[in-house]
Amino acid sequence: MAPRDFPYRRSIRLQGPDYSRAGAYFVTMCTQGRKCLFGGIESDAMVLNEFGCAVRDEWLRTAEIRTEIQMGEFVVMPNHFHGIVVIGADISGIRRGTARRAPTEWHVIPYI
């Protein structure tokens, strides 16, 4: 499928920031149609299936094969994934808390 064949999707990026610069980025990826493809919730805990395990494993492997980034906290949910990726040559300063933090609250859901 050629790029012109994809439906147009409005960008949700802020107009001012330069997303090509080094920094910490909060990433969310959803499954198509929000189908629960990565596992399910059992006894108040996320249980990953083989696809959820693949998402987790690839997130952890990403920093091993891409030296310019570090992977932060993440969580795999039944139909989406959240993670923090730190991009840039000098990521040590960002890791020490010099990056601004968004006023958000989140919880890591344990998985088996």
Order of alpha helices (4+ residues) and beta strands (2+ residues): beta-beta-beta-alpha-beta-beta
